[in-house]
Structures are given as structure tokens and as C-alpha cells.
Amino acid sequence: MSEPIIQTHGLGFYFKDFKALDQINLNVPKGSIFGFLGPNGAGKTTTIRLLLDLFHSKPGQVKVFGKELRENRVEILGKVGALIENPSIYKHLTGRQNLEVIRKMVNAPKNRIQEVLKIVRLVDNADKKAKNYSLGMCQRLGLASALLTDPELLILDEPTNGLDPSGIIEMRELIIELNREHGKTIFLSSHILSEIEKLATDVAIVDQGKILYQGKLDGLHQGNDSIELVIELDKVPEGASILKNMSYTISEENGRSIHIPIESKKEVAKINKALVDQDIEIYQLKTSEQNLESIFLNITKKLDQ
């Protein structure tokens, strides 16, 4: 097994007295699309800033390409492309002119501009002023800037944030293409669970500055093989009380339904009988395998207990 392209050990970070990160240990496999998943405020952007040497962890160590980041900063960051939050774009310049500004800063060859425009599908709009770009086009222009040095590793912080559905699909397709056809390892942070599920080969879940899970996406599902039962009924509070007395955990409760994880579909009949015996009308019972969102909620709830 090859050495991870990113390794961190014991990363911690404080904002004054607030502990933003607590013992973050990451192992990002080379060639992966690594999903760094967590709610807003979980510590994702802070971790990324440490990976790019914008913040400095005390204590903790960051190794990229097998080398210690602080001691090899220039060499390492020369092989890393990053898109952090909203890209900085000169709105009065065209897309091509924006890339020329960055190209001179990073000393990339001139022909690389046309190459990256083709990769991010902006060739037809390259000579339009950026003020006329959609948000999705601005994100792709930012990605093109990150690709100018032909980096081995791409670090993307919430790249689909704020995009409309078509923009999200375009960005998703680009990320997969960069990984599969251009050989880029991609470290991708997001709070959009469905996007991580469609993209990632590996995942780490972070909440309140702590890693709650790390490994293959398939392993996350295998380790959480329970079934979710959705019960539509007339008396939700009474039904919830009965289920709690039966030692079930309620994952969601609203005005018309209750969601609970169960181990087997055989439990459905027992639950139905218990509720009907208490004069509760059942409108519908349906089961589904837990998706990533349900798994994420169950994992983060364990942290709060």
C-alpha cells in the first residue's frame, strides 16, 4: 500500500479559548477523492488552512507527499492546487485575462491557459468579462486557476456551495474527470451529504473538531447496516412515547410521522401491533436502507451523548 498523500497527526487548533480542532489524524490515499464531511462550523476550513500552511497547529504534524509541510513548504505547495471558499476574480477582466494574471504569479507556461480552459469547459466564454459569469462559471474559473500548475493534489473547500442544480452537476462531473482522467488526488470538503455520497471513494466525518469516522465510503455503510422505519400515524406524541418505552431511538419526529432505526424488518409487525393496541391509527409503514445522511446523524448524535 502506497504512502498516503496527506498525513496529519494530532492536529489541534484554538481560536483564543475555543478549541476548533482536537487531535485530527487524517490519512488521505493517493488517487482518491477524499470527502471531508461535516456540518458548518465542524472544523473543515480550519483543517484545510492547516494543510495549506495558512494556519499553524500547535501541537500537531502535517505531512504531504511524505514530507513535513513546514520544512518543505515551497516544494510541497508547488504541487498543490486549492480552491478555498469563493475564488478571487477580477470582475473587470475576462476569464482568460484572470488566468493570465495567475499564470504570471505561478510561472506556468502560456499554453497551460488554453489547456485548463478546456478542462473546466470555459473555452467558449474565455473572452467574456467575468462580471457576466454565473456563479458556476466563476467557480470553474477558480478551479482553472488552481489547475494552472498541473498539481498532483487538489484541495477544494465546499466547491458546490451556492450553486444551482446544473452548476452542482457540472462541478461534480469535473471533479470525477480530474480524478479519473487527469490522475488528481482530490481532498474535498463539504456539508452536502448527497454530493459526498456521489463523489467520494474515501471519507472522514468531522464534528465539533473531532474525527468521528475515517475510511472507505463502503465501510461506512457496512458498519451501519440498520434499516430506517418511517411510521405515518395520527397521534405522533403518543406514538413516540410508546416507541421510547419499547427502547427504540427516534431519529426524526414531525407532525405526521416518526422515523426509527430497526435491526430487522421482522420488527415492523411488532411495532404496528403495539401502536394499534393503543388505539393509534397507522396510515403507512415503510422501510429503507439508511443513506449517508441518516448514518451521519447517528454518528454525530453519539458525540453529543
N, C-alpha and C positions, 0 to 999 in steps of 0.2 A: 504494500500500500504506500502510495507516494505521500510525501510530507504535505501537511495542509498549507494552502497558500496564505491563509491568515491564522495565526495562533495568538490568543491572549491568555494571560494568566493573572488572576487576582486583581482585575481592574476595579478600582474604586474611584469615585469622584464626588466631591462635595461642592455645593453652591452655598458658601458660608456654612450654616449649621445644618443644611438639608443634604441628606445622603441621596444623591441621584443614582449612583451605581454601587452595587455591593457584590464584590467577588465575581466579576464577569469573566468566565472562561469559555472562549469560543474556539472551535476547530472547523475551519471552512475548507472543504475538499477542493482541490484544483479541478477545474472543469465543471463545477456545479453551478446551478442557480440556487443560491442560498437565501432563503426567506427569513428575514429578521422581523418577527411578528410581535406586535404588542399594541395596546391602546395608546392614545395620545398621552404623553407625559410619562410613559413607561421607562424611558431612558434610551430610546433608539438613536435619536440625533446626537445625544451626548456621546454615546459609544462610537458613532461614526466620526465625530470630531476628534476623538482619541485615536482612531485608526488612521486619520489623516494628519496627525501631529498638530492639530489646531488647539487641542486641549492636552494637558499633560497629567497622566494618572500618577497619584502617589497613594498607596503603593500600586504595583502592577507592571506588567510587561506586555509589549506588543511586538510580535514578530510577523513580518510579511516577506514572502519568498524565502523563508527560512533564516532571515536576518533580523537583528534587533533594529526597530524603527528609529529610535533616537540616534543611534550610532551610524546609521546608513540612510539618513533621511532623503538626501538628494537622489541617490541611486534608486531607492525604492519608489519614491513618489513620481519619478520619471517614467515608471511602468504602470502607474495607476491613473485611471480617469474617474472623475467624480461629478455627479450632478446632485447638489445639495439644495433642498428646498427649491425656490424659484430661481431659474438661471438669470444671470446678469446680462441683459441685452440692451444694446444701444438702439432705441426705437427709431431714431432718425436715419439709421444706416440700413442697407439691405441685408438680407441673410448672408450673402456672400461676403459683404464688407465686414460684418461682425466676425465671421470666421477668419478673415484676413488679419484682423486686429489680434485675435488669439493666436493665430499661426505664427505671427512675428514674435509674440511673447514666449512661445514654447519652442520656437526654432524648428517647426515642422516643414517638410518640403511643400512647395507651392501646389504640386499636383494632388496633394492629400485633400485639399478643399473639395475638389470635384468628387473624389472618392467618398468622402463622408456625406456629402450632399446626396449622393446616390444611395448610400446605405440607409439614411434616415428618410428617404423619399421626399426630398425638398428641391430636387433639380428644377422642376417647373416653376417654383416660387422663389428661387435663389436670388433673383434680382428685384424682388418686391421689397419695399421698406418694411421693416419688422413691426412698425406701428399698425400695419394692416394684417398682421398674422393673427390667427386664432391662438387660444391658449395651448391647444395641442401642437400647433406648428412651433410655438415658442419653446415648448418642452423638447421637441425633436431637434430644434436648433441648438438648445443647450446640450443635448446628447451628442450632437455632431461636434460641438466644441470639445467635449470630453474624449471624443474618439480621434482627435487630430494627431495625437502622439502614438496612435496604434497601441494602446495599453493592453497588457495581459489581464489586468483586473479592473473591473468597473464597479464603483460603489455608487448606488442610486438610492437617494432618500425620498421616499414617497413620490415616485415618478408619475403616478397617475392621479395625484391629488388634485381635485377640482376639475378634472377633465370630464367631458360629456361621454356617453357610451361609445361613440365612434372613436373618440380620442383614446379612450382606455383600450379598445381593441387594437388600434394602431400601435400603441406603445407596447402592449403585450406581444404582438407579433414581432416587433423589432427586438425585444429582449430575447425571445426564443431564437430568432435568426442570428443574433450576435453570439449567442452561446453555441448553437449547433453548427453554424456555417462559418463563423469567424473565430471560433475557439476561445471566446472570452469567458473567464470566470466572473460571475455576477453576484455581488452582495447587494441584496435588495431589501430595504426596509419598507414596511407598510403596516397600516392598521386595517386595510381592506382584506378581510379574511378570504373572500371568494377569489381574489386575484392571486394570492399566495398559493391557494389550492390548485389553480390552473397553471401556475408557472414553476413552482419550486421543486427541486429534486431533494433538497435538504432544508431543514427548518430549525430555528431556535425561537422559543417563545419567551418573551421577557415581560415582566410586570413588576412595578414598584422597584425597579433597579436590579431585579434578580432574574437569573435564568431558571425557568420552570421546566423546560424540556429542550433537548437538543438531539437531533438525529435525522434519519431518513423520514420523509413525509409519510411513506407507507407504514413505518414503525409507529408513528403517532396514531394512526387509525387502528393498527393491530393491538396496541396497548389500551385502546378504549373501544372495546367491541360491544358495548351495551347498545340497546335499542331505545329509541325515544318513543314514548306513547303519548299521543295527543288525545285528550278527552274533551269533547264538547258536551256541555251539560247545562241544566237550568239553574242550579244553586252552586255557584263556584266556591264561595267561602266555606259552606258546609262540606262540599266535596273535598276541598283542600284539607280540612280538619280531619276527615275520615282517613284520607291517604297518609297524612302525617302520623296518625295513630297506628297505621299499618307499617310504619317505618320506611315510607317512601320519601325520597327527596324531591321537592318540587323545583324544577329548573326554570319554569315560567308560569305565571298566572295572570290572566287578564279577565275582562268582563264576561267572556263566554267560554273559555277553555282553560285547561290545566295541562302542563307538559311535565312528564316524569320519565326518568331513565329506568328501564327494566332489564332484567338479565335474559328473559326468555318470553316468547310470545304466549307461552302457556299461562303466564300470569294475567293475561288480558281478561280471561273468563272470570277469574277470582276477583279482580278489581271491579269488573262490571257488576257481578253479583253483590258485592259489598255495598256498592253505591245504590243499586236498585232496591236492596233490602231496607235502605234508609229513606225510601220514597224520593230519590233523586232521579230525574228523567235524563237519560243519556241520548243525545242526538247523534253522536258519531264517536267511534273509536278508530284511530288509525296509527299505524306504526311506521317508523322509518329508521334506517341506519343513521347513527349520529354523523353529521357533517363536521367540518373543521370548526365551524363557529360554536357548535354545541360542545365539542371537545375542549376548545379554548376556554369557554365559560366554566366548564367543570374544573379545569386545571387551575384557573385563576381564583376560583372560589376556595380551593384548598389553601391558597396563600392567606386568605382572609380569616380562616378558621383558627 
